[in-house]
C-alpha cells in the first residue's frame, strides 16, 4: 500500500514515460479514484453496491465521458488506452 496518495500517481506517470500526451496518463487514475469514490458513497449512504464488473464498466464509461469533454484532440479513447 502506498504511504501517501501521490505515490500511485508518480508510479503511474513513470509507467507512462513512452506516452506522447502525459495528460492522458493523469486522466486514468483520477477516473479510477472518482469511480471508487462514487461506489463508496453508494455503499455508505444508499446501502447499495455494484458487483466488480459493474464498477469496471462505470469506470470505463466515466473515462470515456471525461476524455471526450476534456480532450483537445480527436484521438479515440481506444487509442489512448492502447498507448499506455
PDB file with SEQRES, HELIX, SHEET and CRYST1 records, atoms N, CA, C and O in Angstrom:
SEQRES   1 A   84  UNK UNK UNK UNK UNK UNK UNK UNK UNK UNK UNK UNK UNK          
SEQRES   2 A   84  UNK UNK UNK UNK UNK UNK UNK UNK UNK UNK UNK UNK UNK          
SEQRES   3 A   84  UNK UNK UNK UNK UNK UNK UNK UNK UNK UNK UNK UNK UNK          
SEQRES   4 A   84  UNK UNK UNK UNK UNK UNK UNK UNK UNK UNK UNK UNK UNK          
SEQRES   5 A   84  UNK UNK UNK UNK UNK UNK UNK UNK UNK UNK UNK UNK UNK          
SEQRES   6 A   84  UNK UNK UNK UNK UNK UNK UNK UNK UNK UNK UNK UNK UNK          
SEQRES   7 A   84  UNK UNK UNK UNK UNK UNK                                      
HELIX    1 AA1 UNK A    6  UNK A   15  1                                  10    
HELIX    2 AA2 UNK A   22  UNK A   45  1                                  24    
HELIX    3 AA3 UNK A   52  UNK A   70  1                                  19    
HELIX    4 AA4 UNK A   77  UNK A   83  1                                   7    
CRYST1    1.000    1.000    1.000  90.00  90.00  90.00 P 1           1          
ATOM      1  N   UNK A   1       0.837  -1.187   0.000  1.00  0.00           N  
ATOM      2  CA  UNK A   1       0.000   0.000   0.000  1.00  0.00           C  
ATOM      3  C   UNK A   1       0.880   1.248   0.000  1.00  0.00           C  
ATOM      4  O   UNK A   1       1.906   1.291   0.679  1.00  0.00           O  
ATOM      5  N   UNK A   2       0.482   2.246  -0.751  1.00  0.00           N  
ATOM      6  CA  UNK A   2       1.255   3.483  -0.770  1.00  0.00           C  
ATOM      7  C   UNK A   2       1.126   4.232   0.555  1.00  0.00           C  
ATOM      8  O   UNK A   2       0.100   4.166   1.232  1.00  0.00           O  
ATOM      9  N   UNK A   3       2.185   4.939   0.900  1.00  0.00           N  
ATOM     10  CA  UNK A   3       2.160   5.736   2.132  1.00  0.00           C  
ATOM     11  C   UNK A   3       1.303   6.983   1.975  1.00  0.00           C  
ATOM     12  O   UNK A   3       0.532   7.339   2.866  1.00  0.00           O  
ATOM     13  N   UNK A   4       1.448   7.633   0.839  1.00  0.00           N  
ATOM     14  CA  UNK A   4       0.674   8.847   0.577  1.00  0.00           C  
ATOM     15  C   UNK A   4      -0.035   8.706  -0.765  1.00  0.00           C  
ATOM     16  O   UNK A   4       0.359   7.890  -1.598  1.00  0.00           O  
ATOM     17  N   UNK A   5      -1.058   9.486  -0.968  1.00  0.00           N  
ATOM     18  CA  UNK A   5      -1.887   9.383  -2.165  1.00  0.00           C  
ATOM     19  C   UNK A   5      -1.120   9.735  -3.441  1.00  0.00           C  
ATOM     20  O   UNK A   5      -1.504   9.301  -4.527  1.00  0.00           O  
ATOM     21  N   UNK A   6      -0.060  10.502  -3.328  1.00  0.00           N  
ATOM     22  CA  UNK A   6       0.702  10.897  -4.512  1.00  0.00           C  
ATOM     23  C   UNK A   6       1.562   9.763  -5.065  1.00  0.00           C  
ATOM     24  O   UNK A   6       1.928   9.789  -6.240  1.00  0.00           O  
ATOM     25  N   UNK A   7       1.891   8.767  -4.237  1.00  0.00           N  
ATOM     26  CA  UNK A   7       2.745   7.665  -4.689  1.00  0.00           C  
ATOM     27  C   UNK A   7       2.183   6.926  -5.906  1.00  0.00           C  
ATOM     28  O   UNK A   7       2.930   6.683  -6.853  1.00  0.00           O  
ATOM     29  N   UNK A   8       0.900   6.560  -5.918  1.00  0.00           N  
ATOM     30  CA  UNK A   8       0.390   5.882  -7.122  1.00  0.00           C  
ATOM     31  C   UNK A   8       0.455   6.766  -8.365  1.00  0.00           C  
ATOM     32  O   UNK A   8       0.662   6.266  -9.471  1.00  0.00           O  
ATOM     33  N   UNK A   9       0.280   8.073  -8.193  1.00  0.00           N  
ATOM     34  CA  UNK A   9       0.369   8.971  -9.345  1.00  0.00           C  
ATOM     35  C   UNK A   9       1.779   8.998  -9.915  1.00  0.00           C  
ATOM     36  O   UNK A   9       1.962   8.969 -11.132  1.00  0.00           O  
ATOM     37  N   UNK A  10       2.767   9.054  -9.043  1.00  0.00           N  
ATOM     38  CA  UNK A  10       4.154   9.052  -9.515  1.00  0.00           C  
ATOM     39  C   UNK A  10       4.474   7.753 -10.249  1.00  0.00           C  
ATOM     40  O   UNK A  10       5.103   7.769 -11.307  1.00  0.00           O  
ATOM     41  N   UNK A  11       4.044   6.643  -9.690  1.00  0.00           N  
ATOM     42  CA  UNK A  11       4.334   5.366 -10.349  1.00  0.00           C  
ATOM     43  C   UNK A  11       3.571   5.251 -11.659  1.00  0.00           C  
ATOM     44  O   UNK A  11       4.076   4.663 -12.616  1.00  0.00           O  
ATOM     45  N   UNK A  12       2.371   5.798 -11.719  1.00  0.00           N  
ATOM     46  CA  UNK A  12       1.592   5.771 -12.958  1.00  0.00           C  
ATOM     47  C   UNK A  12       2.292   6.601 -14.033  1.00  0.00           C  
ATOM     48  O   UNK A  12       2.376   6.179 -15.186  1.00  0.00           O  
ATOM     49  N   UNK A  13       2.792   7.772 -13.663  1.00  0.00           N  
ATOM     50  CA  UNK A  13       3.490   8.613 -14.633  1.00  0.00           C  
ATOM     51  C   UNK A  13       4.796   7.974 -15.081  1.00  0.00           C  
ATOM     52  O   UNK A  13       5.164   8.088 -16.250  1.00  0.00           O  
ATOM     53  N   UNK A  14       5.499   7.308 -14.181  1.00  0.00           N  
ATOM     54  CA  UNK A  14       6.730   6.626 -14.569  1.00  0.00           C  
ATOM     55  C   UNK A  14       6.440   5.501 -15.550  1.00  0.00           C  
ATOM     56  O   UNK A  14       7.215   5.273 -16.479  1.00  0.00           O  
ATOM     57  N   UNK A  15       5.345   4.806 -15.355  1.00  0.00           N  
ATOM     58  CA  UNK A  15       4.975   3.714 -16.262  1.00  0.00           C  
ATOM     59  C   UNK A  15       4.595   4.257 -17.639  1.00  0.00           C  
ATOM     60  O   UNK A  15       4.725   3.548 -18.637  1.00  0.00           O  
ATOM     61  N   UNK A  16       4.132   5.495 -17.705  1.00  0.00           N  
ATOM     62  CA  UNK A  16       3.719   6.071 -18.970  1.00  0.00           C  
ATOM     63  C   UNK A  16       4.754   6.975 -19.607  1.00  0.00           C  
ATOM     64  O   UNK A  16       4.391   7.902 -20.332  1.00  0.00           O  
ATOM     65  N   UNK A  17       6.034   6.734 -19.356  1.00  0.00           N  
ATOM     66  CA  UNK A  17       7.090   7.591 -19.900  1.00  0.00           C  
ATOM     67  C   UNK A  17       7.097   7.625 -21.424  1.00  0.00           C  
ATOM     68  O   UNK A  17       7.493   8.630 -22.014  1.00  0.00           O  
ATOM     69  N   UNK A  18       6.668   6.552 -22.066  1.00  0.00           N  
ATOM     70  CA  UNK A  18       6.691   6.491 -23.521  1.00  0.00           C  
ATOM     71  C   UNK A  18       5.473   7.180 -24.150  1.00  0.00           C  
ATOM     72  O   UNK A  18       5.438   7.387 -25.363  1.00  0.00           O  
ATOM     73  N   UNK A  19       4.488   7.530 -23.342  1.00  0.00           N  
ATOM     74  CA  UNK A  19       3.261   8.119 -23.861  1.00  0.00           C  
ATOM     75  C   UNK A  19       3.528   9.547 -24.320  1.00  0.00           C  
ATOM     76  O   UNK A  19       4.199  10.318 -23.635  1.00  0.00           O  
ATOM     77  N   UNK A  20       2.995   9.883 -25.481  1.00  0.00           N  
ATOM     78  CA  UNK A  20       3.222  11.218 -26.045  1.00  0.00           C  
ATOM     79  C   UNK A  20       2.489  12.304 -25.255  1.00  0.00           C  
ATOM     80  O   UNK A  20       3.053  13.360 -24.969  1.00  0.00           O  
ATOM     81  N   UNK A  21       1.244  12.041 -24.909  1.00  0.00           N  
ATOM     82  CA  UNK A  21       0.437  13.035 -24.220  1.00  0.00           C  
ATOM     83  C   UNK A  21       0.312  12.645 -22.746  1.00  0.00           C  
ATOM     84  O   UNK A  21      -0.452  11.744 -22.399  1.00  0.00           O  
ATOM     85  N   UNK A  22       1.058  13.321 -21.892  1.00  0.00           N  
ATOM     86  CA  UNK A  22       1.086  12.988 -20.464  1.00  0.00           C  
ATOM     87  C   UNK A  22      -0.255  13.222 -19.772  1.00  0.00           C  
ATOM     88  O   UNK A  22      -0.550  12.565 -18.774  1.00  0.00           O  
ATOM     89  N   UNK A  23      -1.068  14.139 -20.280  1.00  0.00           N  
ATOM     90  CA  UNK A  23      -2.357  14.391 -19.633  1.00  0.00           C  
ATOM     91  C   UNK A  23      -3.252  13.163 -19.697  1.00  0.00           C  
ATOM     92  O   UNK A  23      -4.104  12.971 -18.830  1.00  0.00           O  
ATOM     93  N   UNK A  24      -3.069  12.330 -20.716  1.00  0.00           N  
ATOM     94  CA  UNK A  24      -3.844  11.089 -20.787  1.00  0.00           C  
ATOM     95  C   UNK A  24      -3.516  10.180 -19.615  1.00  0.00           C  
ATOM     96  O   UNK A  24      -4.393   9.477 -19.112  1.00  0.00           O  
ATOM     97  N   UNK A  25      -2.284  10.187 -19.180  1.00  0.00           N  
ATOM     98  CA  UNK A  25      -1.883   9.353 -18.040  1.00  0.00           C  
ATOM     99  C   UNK A  25      -2.476   9.865 -16.741  1.00  0.00           C  
ATOM    100  O   UNK A  25      -2.666   9.086 -15.806  1.00  0.00           O  
ATOM    101  N   UNK A  26      -2.766  11.117 -16.660  1.00  0.00           N  
ATOM    102  CA  UNK A  26      -3.330  11.692 -15.435  1.00  0.00           C  
ATOM    103  C   UNK A  26      -4.840  11.510 -15.357  1.00  0.00           C  
ATOM    104  O   UNK A  26      -5.410  11.475 -14.267  1.00  0.00           O  
ATOM    105  N   UNK A  27      -5.485  11.396 -16.512  1.00  0.00           N  
ATOM    106  CA  UNK A  27      -6.935  11.238 -16.537  1.00  0.00           C  
ATOM    107  C   UNK A  27      -7.339   9.880 -15.977  1.00  0.00           C  
ATOM    108  O   UNK A  27      -8.339   9.775 -15.266  1.00  0.00           O  
ATOM    109  N   UNK A  28      -6.581   8.853 -16.288  1.00  0.00           N  
ATOM    110  CA  UNK A  28      -6.983   7.494 -15.924  1.00  0.00           C  
ATOM    111  C   UNK A  28      -6.993   7.261 -14.416  1.00  0.00           C  
ATOM    112  O   UNK A  28      -8.000   6.768 -13.906  1.00  0.00           O  
ATOM    113  N   UNK A  29      -5.927   7.587 -13.663  1.00  0.00           N  
ATOM    114  CA  UNK A  29      -6.020   7.368 -12.206  1.00  0.00           C  
ATOM    115  C   UNK A  29      -7.114   8.208 -11.553  1.00  0.00           C  
ATOM    116  O   UNK A  29      -7.783   7.749 -10.627  1.00  0.00           O  
ATOM    117  N   UNK A  30      -7.293   9.418 -12.027  1.00  0.00           N  
ATOM    118  CA  UNK A  30      -8.349  10.270 -11.467  1.00  0.00           C  
ATOM    119  C   UNK A  30      -9.724   9.654 -11.710  1.00  0.00           C  
ATOM    120  O   UNK A  30     -10.597   9.707 -10.844  1.00  0.00           O  
ATOM    121  N   UNK A  31      -9.908   9.079 -12.873  1.00  0.00           N  
ATOM    122  CA  UNK A  31     -11.176   8.431 -13.191  1.00  0.00           C  
ATOM    123  C   UNK A  31     -11.403   7.200 -12.323  1.00  0.00           C  
ATOM    124  O   UNK A  31     -12.515   6.959 -11.854  1.00  0.00           O  
ATOM    125  N   UNK A  32     -10.355   6.432 -12.114  1.00  0.00           N  
ATOM    126  CA  UNK A  32     -10.478   5.247 -11.258  1.00  0.00           C  
ATOM    127  C   UNK A  32     -10.845   5.664  -9.841  1.00  0.00           C  
ATOM    128  O   UNK A  32     -11.741   5.083  -9.229  1.00  0.00           O  
ATOM    129  N   UNK A  33     -10.152   6.667  -9.324  1.00  0.00           N  
ATOM    130  CA  UNK A  33     -10.454   7.131  -7.964  1.00  0.00           C  
ATOM    131  C   UNK A  33     -11.866   7.682  -7.857  1.00  0.00           C  
ATOM    132  O   UNK A  33     -12.560   7.424  -6.874  1.00  0.00           O  
ATOM    133  N   UNK A  34     -12.291   8.430  -8.851  1.00  0.00           N  
ATOM    134  CA  UNK A  34     -13.641   9.006  -8.829  1.00  0.00           C  
ATOM    135  C   UNK A  34     -14.689   7.897  -8.835  1.00  0.00           C  
ATOM    136  O   UNK A  34     -15.680   7.976  -8.110  1.00  0.00           O  
ATOM    137  N   UNK A  35     -14.477   6.866  -9.648  1.00  0.00           N  
ATOM    138  CA  UNK A  35     -15.414   5.750  -9.714  1.00  0.00           C  
ATOM    139  C   UNK A  35     -15.480   5.019  -8.378  1.00  0.00           C  
ATOM    140  O   UNK A  35     -16.564   4.659  -7.920  1.00  0.00           O  
ATOM    141  N   UNK A  36     -14.335   4.800  -7.758  1.00  0.00           N  
ATOM    142  CA  UNK A  36     -14.313   4.138  -6.455  1.00  0.00           C  
ATOM    143  C   UNK A  36     -14.998   5.009  -5.399  1.00  0.00           C  
ATOM    144  O   UNK A  36     -15.713   4.497  -4.537  1.00  0.00           O  
ATOM    145  N   UNK A  37     -14.781   6.309  -5.467  1.00  0.00           N  
ATOM    146  CA  UNK A  37     -15.424   7.215  -4.513  1.00  0.00           C  
ATOM    147  C   UNK A  37     -16.944   7.184  -4.668  1.00  0.00           C  
ATOM    148  O   UNK A  37     -17.670   7.160  -3.674  1.00  0.00           O  
ATOM    149  N   UNK A  38     -17.421   7.185  -5.906  1.00  0.00           N  
ATOM    150  CA  UNK A  38     -18.871   7.118  -6.132  1.00  0.00           C  
ATOM    151  C   UNK A  38     -19.448   5.796  -5.639  1.00  0.00           C  
ATOM    152  O   UNK A  38     -20.531   5.770  -5.054  1.00  0.00           O  
ATOM    153  N   UNK A  39     -18.734   4.707  -5.871  1.00  0.00           N  
ATOM    154  CA  UNK A  39     -19.192   3.401  -5.384  1.00  0.00           C  
ATOM    155  C   UNK A  39     -19.201   3.368  -3.860  1.00  0.00           C  
ATOM    156  O   UNK A  39     -20.111   2.806  -3.251  1.00  0.00           O  
ATOM    157  N   UNK A  40     -18.201   3.964  -3.259  1.00  0.00           N  
ATOM    158  CA  UNK A  40     -18.153   4.045  -1.797  1.00  0.00           C  
ATOM    159  C   UNK A  40     -19.364   4.798  -1.256  1.00  0.00           C  
ATOM    160  O   UNK A  40     -19.981   4.376  -0.277  1.00  0.00           O  
ATOM    161  N   UNK A  41     -19.698   5.908  -1.896  1.00  0.00           N  
ATOM    162  CA  UNK A  41     -20.856   6.683  -1.452  1.00  0.00           C  
ATOM    163  C   UNK A  41     -22.158   5.903  -1.615  1.00  0.00           C  
ATOM    164  O   UNK A  41     -23.040   5.987  -0.760  1.00  0.00           O  
ATOM    165  N   UNK A  42     -22.285   5.147  -2.701  1.00  0.00           N  
ATOM    166  CA  UNK A  42     -23.477   4.311  -2.871  1.00  0.00           C  
ATOM    167  C   UNK A  42     -23.586   3.292  -1.740  1.00  0.00           C  
ATOM    168  O   UNK A  42     -24.672   3.056  -1.209  1.00  0.00           O  
ATOM    169  N   UNK A  43     -22.475   2.703  -1.384  1.00  0.00           N  
ATOM    170  CA  UNK A  43     -22.495   1.680  -0.339  1.00  0.00           C  
ATOM    171  C   UNK A  43     -22.768   2.262   1.042  1.00  0.00           C  
ATOM    172  O   UNK A  43     -23.467   1.653   1.852  1.00  0.00           O  
ATOM    173  N   UNK A  44     -22.220   3.431   1.307  1.00  0.00           N  
ATOM    174  CA  UNK A  44     -22.362   4.028   2.643  1.00  0.00           C  
ATOM    175  C   UNK A  44     -23.714   4.711   2.815  1.00  0.00           C  
ATOM    176  O   UNK A  44     -24.374   4.526   3.838  1.00  0.00           O  
ATOM    177  N   UNK A  45     -24.128   5.491   1.834  1.00  0.00           N  
ATOM    178  CA  UNK A  45     -25.305   6.335   2.016  1.00  0.00           C  
ATOM    179  C   UNK A  45     -26.591   5.756   1.431  1.00  0.00           C  
ATOM    180  O   UNK A  45     -27.683   6.121   1.867  1.00  0.00           O  
ATOM    181  N   UNK A  46     -26.482   4.880   0.474  1.00  0.00           N  
ATOM    182  CA  UNK A  46     -27.689   4.327  -0.142  1.00  0.00           C  
ATOM    183  C   UNK A  46     -27.820   2.828   0.079  1.00  0.00           C  
ATOM    184  O   UNK A  46     -28.757   2.202  -0.416  1.00  0.00           O  
ATOM    185  N   UNK A  47     -26.897   2.263   0.809  1.00  0.00           N  
ATOM    186  CA  UNK A  47     -26.905   0.829   1.116  1.00  0.00           C  
ATOM    187  C   UNK A  47     -27.130   0.015  -0.171  1.00  0.00           C  
ATOM    188  O   UNK A  47     -27.942  -0.909  -0.216  1.00  0.00           O  
ATOM    189  N   UNK A  48     -26.396   0.389  -1.185  1.00  0.00           N  
ATOM    190  CA  UNK A  48     -26.481  -0.300  -2.474  1.00  0.00           C  
ATOM    191  C   UNK A  48     -25.069  -0.530  -2.978  1.00  0.00           C  
ATOM    192  O   UNK A  48     -24.229   0.365  -2.886  1.00  0.00           O  
ATOM    193  N   UNK A  49     -24.799  -1.694  -3.502  1.00  0.00           N  
ATOM    194  CA  UNK A  49     -23.460  -1.926  -4.027  1.00  0.00           C  
ATOM    195  C   UNK A  49     -23.532  -2.607  -5.390  1.00  0.00           C  
ATOM    196  O   UNK A  49     -24.464  -3.352  -5.692  1.00  0.00           O  
ATOM    197  N   UNK A  50     -22.536  -2.327  -6.183  1.00  0.00           N  
ATOM    198  CA  UNK A  50     -22.416  -2.913  -7.513  1.00  0.00           C  
ATOM    199  C   UNK A  50     -21.422  -4.057  -7.457  1.00  0.00           C  
ATOM    200  O   UNK A  50     -20.550  -4.096  -6.588  1.00  0.00           O  
ATOM    201  N   UNK A  51     -21.560  -4.991  -8.393  1.00  0.00           N  
ATOM    202  CA  UNK A  51     -20.548  -6.044  -8.479  1.00  0.00           C  
ATOM    203  C   UNK A  51     -19.313  -5.484  -9.173  1.00  0.00           C  
ATOM    204  O   UNK A  51     -19.342  -4.374  -9.705  1.00  0.00           O  
ATOM    205  N   UNK A  52     -18.240  -6.249  -9.166  1.00  0.00           N  
ATOM    206  CA  UNK A  52     -16.962  -5.759  -9.703  1.00  0.00           C  
ATOM    207  C   UNK A  52     -17.064  -5.418 -11.191  1.00  0.00           C  
ATOM    208  O   UNK A  52     -16.472  -4.434 -11.636  1.00  0.00           O  
ATOM    209  N   UNK A  53     -17.794  -6.201 -11.955  1.00  0.00           N  
ATOM    210  CA  UNK A  53     -17.935  -5.916 -13.380  1.00  0.00           C  
ATOM    211  C   UNK A  53     -18.650  -4.582 -13.607  1.00  0.00           C  
ATOM    212  O   UNK A  53     -18.287  -3.837 -14.517  1.00  0.00           O  
ATOM    213  N   UNK A  54     -19.647  -4.277 -12.802  1.00  0.00           N  
ATOM    214  CA  UNK A  54     -20.352  -3.006 -12.933  1.00  0.00           C  
ATOM    215  C   UNK A  54     -19.451  -1.833 -12.550  1.00  0.00           C  
ATOM    216  O   UNK A  54     -19.508  -0.778 -13.181  1.00  0.00           O  
ATOM    217  N   UNK A  55     -18.624  -2.007 -11.528  1.00  0.00           N  
ATOM    218  CA  UNK A  55     -17.681  -0.953 -11.134  1.00  0.00           C  
ATOM    219  C   UNK A  55     -16.698  -0.690 -12.269  1.00  0.00           C  
ATOM    220  O   UNK A  55     -16.406   0.464 -12.582  1.00  0.00           O  
ATOM    221  N   UNK A  56     -16.185  -1.756 -12.887  1.00  0.00           N  
ATOM    222  CA  UNK A  56     -15.267  -1.600 -14.018  1.00  0.00           C  
ATOM    223  C   UNK A  56     -15.943  -0.904 -15.185  1.00  0.00           C  
ATOM    224  O   UNK A  56     -15.352  -0.028 -15.817  1.00  0.00           O  
ATOM    225  N   UNK A  57     -17.183  -1.290 -15.475  1.00  0.00           N  
ATOM    226  CA  UNK A  57     -17.921  -0.650 -16.563  1.00  0.00           C  
ATOM    227  C   UNK A  57     -18.161   0.826 -16.260  1.00  0.00           C  
ATOM    228  O   UNK A  57     -18.012   1.674 -17.140  1.00  0.00           O  
ATOM    229  N   UNK A  58     -18.530   1.134 -15.022  1.00  0.00           N  
ATOM    230  CA  UNK A  58     -18.728   2.534 -14.630  1.00  0.00           C  
ATOM    231  C   UNK A  58     -17.439   3.332 -14.799  1.00  0.00           C  
ATOM    232  O   UNK A  58     -17.471   4.483 -15.234  1.00  0.00           O  
ATOM    233  N   UNK A  59     -16.318   2.728 -14.460  1.00  0.00           N  
ATOM    234  CA  UNK A  59     -15.022   3.378 -14.603  1.00  0.00           C  
ATOM    235  C   UNK A  59     -14.733   3.660 -16.076  1.00  0.00           C  
ATOM    236  O   UNK A  59     -14.316   4.762 -16.432  1.00  0.00           O  
ATOM    237  N   UNK A  60     -14.954   2.673 -16.918  1.00  0.00           N  
ATOM    238  CA  UNK A  60     -14.702   2.839 -18.345  1.00  0.00           C  
ATOM    239  C   UNK A  60     -15.617   3.904 -18.944  1.00  0.00           C  
ATOM    240  O   UNK A  60     -15.163   4.737 -19.728  1.00  0.00           O  
ATOM    241  N   UNK A  61     -16.896   3.887 -18.585  1.00  0.00           N  
ATOM    242  CA  UNK A  61     -17.837   4.884 -19.103  1.00  0.00           C  
ATOM    243  C   UNK A  61     -17.479   6.290 -18.629  1.00  0.00           C  
ATOM    244  O   UNK A  61     -17.588   7.254 -19.388  1.00  0.00           O  
ATOM    245  N   UNK A  62     -17.055   6.402 -17.381  1.00  0.00           N  
ATOM    246  CA  UNK A  62     -16.618   7.701 -16.868  1.00  0.00           C  
ATOM    247  C   UNK A  62     -15.371   8.171 -17.591  1.00  0.00           C  
ATOM    248  O   UNK A  62     -15.249   9.351 -17.919  1.00  0.00           O  
ATOM    249  N   UNK A  63     -14.445   7.258 -17.842  1.00  0.00           N  
ATOM    250  CA  UNK A  63     -13.235   7.599 -18.585  1.00  0.00           C  
ATOM    251  C   UNK A  63     -13.581   8.104 -19.979  1.00  0.00           C  
ATOM    252  O   UNK A  63     -13.022   9.102 -20.435  1.00  0.00           O  
ATOM    253  N   UNK A  64     -14.484   7.434 -20.648  1.00  0.00           N  
ATOM    254  CA  UNK A  64     -14.912   7.887 -21.986  1.00  0.00           C  
ATOM    255  C   UNK A  64     -15.526   9.285 -21.916  1.00  0.00           C  
ATOM    256  O   UNK A  64     -15.238  10.136 -22.758  1.00  0.00           O  
ATOM    257  N   UNK A  65     -16.363   9.518 -20.923  1.00  0.00           N  
ATOM    258  CA  UNK A  65     -17.022  10.811 -20.770  1.00  0.00           C  
ATOM    259  C   UNK A  65     -16.009  11.916 -20.481  1.00  0.00           C  
ATOM    260  O   UNK A  65     -16.047  12.976 -21.105  1.00  0.00           O  
ATOM    261  N   UNK A  66     -15.105  11.666 -19.535  1.00  0.00           N  
ATOM    262  CA  UNK A  66     -14.091  12.659 -19.168  1.00  0.00           C  
ATOM    263  C   UNK A  66     -13.184  12.960 -20.352  1.00  0.00           C  
ATOM    264  O   UNK A  66     -12.893  14.120 -20.645  1.00  0.00           O  
ATOM    265  N   UNK A  67     -12.747  11.920 -21.020  1.00  0.00           N  
ATOM    266  CA  UNK A  67     -11.830  12.123 -22.142  1.00  0.00           C  
ATOM    267  C   UNK A  67     -12.508  12.904 -23.264  1.00  0.00           C  
ATOM    268  O   UNK A  67     -11.886  13.762 -23.890  1.00  0.00           O  
ATOM    269  N   UNK A  68     -13.769  12.610 -23.516  1.00  0.00           N  
ATOM    270  CA  UNK A  68     -14.492  13.303 -24.577  1.00  0.00           C  
ATOM    271  C   UNK A  68     -14.661  14.785 -24.251  1.00  0.00           C  
ATOM    272  O   UNK A  68     -14.576  15.625 -25.147  1.00  0.00           O  
ATOM    273  N   UNK A  69     -14.894  15.111 -23.005  1.00  0.00           N  
ATOM    274  CA  UNK A  69     -15.127  16.504 -22.611  1.00  0.00           C  
ATOM    275  C   UNK A  69     -13.825  17.294 -22.527  1.00  0.00           C  
ATOM    276  O   UNK A  69     -13.763  18.427 -23.005  1.00  0.00           O  
ATOM    277  N   UNK A  70     -12.780  16.715 -21.926  1.00  0.00           N  
ATOM    278  CA  UNK A  70     -11.576  17.487 -21.627  1.00  0.00           C  
ATOM    279  C   UNK A  70     -10.427  17.313 -22.612  1.00  0.00           C  
ATOM    280  O   UNK A  70      -9.386  17.956 -22.475  1.00  0.00           O  
ATOM    281  N   UNK A  71     -10.612  16.461 -23.585  1.00  0.00           N  
ATOM    282  CA  UNK A  71      -9.542  16.256 -24.546  1.00  0.00           C  
ATOM    283  C   UNK A  71      -9.581  17.343 -25.613  1.00  0.00           C  
ATOM    284  O   UNK A  71     -10.649  17.728 -26.089  1.00  0.00           O  
ATOM    285  N   UNK A  72      -8.397  17.831 -25.980  1.00  0.00           N  
ATOM    286  CA  UNK A  72      -8.309  18.854 -27.019  1.00  0.00           C  
ATOM    287  C   UNK A  72      -8.094  18.263 -28.400  1.00  0.00           C  
ATOM    288  O   UNK A  72      -8.156  18.979 -29.399  1.00  0.00           O  
ATOM    289  N   UNK A  73      -7.843  16.975 -28.464  1.00  0.00           N  
ATOM    290  CA  UNK A  73      -7.651  16.345 -29.763  1.00  0.00           C  
ATOM    291  C   UNK A  73      -8.773  15.345 -30.022  1.00  0.00           C  
ATOM    292  O   UNK A  73      -9.640  15.130 -29.175  1.00  0.00           O  
ATOM    293  N   UNK A  74      -8.744  14.747 -31.191  1.00  0.00           N  
ATOM    294  CA  UNK A  74      -9.837  13.859 -31.573  1.00  0.00           C  
ATOM    295  C   UNK A  74      -9.432  12.392 -31.549  1.00  0.00           C  
ATOM    296  O   UNK A  74     -10.050  11.557 -32.209  1.00  0.00           O  
ATOM    297  N   UNK A  75      -8.395  12.087 -30.786  1.00  0.00           N  
ATOM    298  CA  UNK A  75      -7.961  10.703 -30.650  1.00  0.00           C  
ATOM    299  C   UNK A  75      -9.042   9.931 -29.901  1.00  0.00           C  
ATOM    300  O   UNK A  75      -9.604  10.428 -28.926  1.00  0.00           O  
ATOM    301  N   UNK A  76      -9.325   8.736 -30.353  1.00  0.00           N  
ATOM    302  CA  UNK A  76     -10.365   7.957 -29.699  1.00  0.00           C  
ATOM    303  C   UNK A  76      -9.856   7.420 -28.361  1.00  0.00           C  
ATOM    304  O   UNK A  76      -8.650   7.329 -28.131  1.00  0.00           O  
ATOM    305  N   UNK A  77     -10.779   7.075 -27.501  1.00  0.00           N  
ATOM    306  CA  UNK A  77     -10.428   6.538 -26.192  1.00  0.00           C  
ATOM    307  C   UNK A  77      -9.675   5.221 -26.341  1.00  0.00           C  
ATOM    308  O   UNK A  77      -8.819   4.902 -25.516  1.00  0.00           O  
ATOM    309  N   UNK A  78      -9.982   4.463 -27.372  1.00  0.00           N  
ATOM    310  CA  UNK A  78      -9.273   3.210 -27.620  1.00  0.00           C  
ATOM    311  C   UNK A  78      -7.805   3.485 -27.928  1.00  0.00           C  
ATOM    312  O   UNK A  78      -6.927   2.754 -27.469  1.00  0.00           O  
ATOM    313  N   UNK A  79      -7.534   4.533 -28.699  1.00  0.00           N  
ATOM    314  CA  UNK A  79      -6.150   4.905 -28.993  1.00  0.00           C  
ATOM    315  C   UNK A  79      -5.405   5.298 -27.729  1.00  0.00           C  
ATOM    316  O   UNK A  79      -4.230   4.968 -27.570  1.00  0.00           O  
ATOM    317  N   UNK A  80      -6.076   5.997 -26.837  1.00  0.00           N  
ATOM    318  CA  UNK A  80      -5.457   6.407 -25.567  1.00  0.00           C  
ATOM    319  C   UNK A  80      -5.100   5.176 -24.744  1.00  0.00           C  
ATOM    320  O   UNK A  80      -3.990   5.079 -24.219  1.00  0.00           O  
ATOM    321  N   UNK A  81      -6.024   4.245 -24.630  1.00  0.00           N  
ATOM    322  CA  UNK A  81      -5.764   3.047 -23.841  1.00  0.00           C  
ATOM    323  C   UNK A  81      -4.685   2.184 -24.487  1.00  0.00           C  
ATOM    324  O   UNK A  81      -3.880   1.578 -23.780  1.00  0.00           O  
ATOM    325  N   UNK A  82      -4.654   2.119 -25.802  1.00  0.00           N  
ATOM    326  CA  UNK A  82      -3.608   1.359 -26.493  1.00  0.00           C  
ATOM    327  C   UNK A  82      -2.230   1.966 -26.303  1.00  0.00           C  
ATOM    328  O   UNK A  82      -1.229   1.252 -26.342  1.00  0.00           O  
ATOM    329  N   UNK A  83      -2.165   3.279 -26.097  1.00  0.00           N  
ATOM    330  CA  UNK A  83      -0.861   3.934 -25.968  1.00  0.00           C  
ATOM    331  C   UNK A  83      -0.237   3.727 -24.599  1.00  0.00           C  
ATOM    332  O   UNK A  83       0.946   4.016 -24.417  1.00  0.00           O  
ATOM    333  N   UNK A  84      -0.997   3.235 -23.635  1.00  0.00           N  
ATOM    334  CA  UNK A  84      -0.456   3.065 -22.282  1.00  0.00           C  
ATOM    335  C   UNK A  84       0.306   1.783 -22.135  1.00  0.00           C  
ATOM    336  O   UNK A  84       0.823   1.492 -21.057  1.00  0.00           O  
TER     337      UNK A  84                                                      
END                                                                             
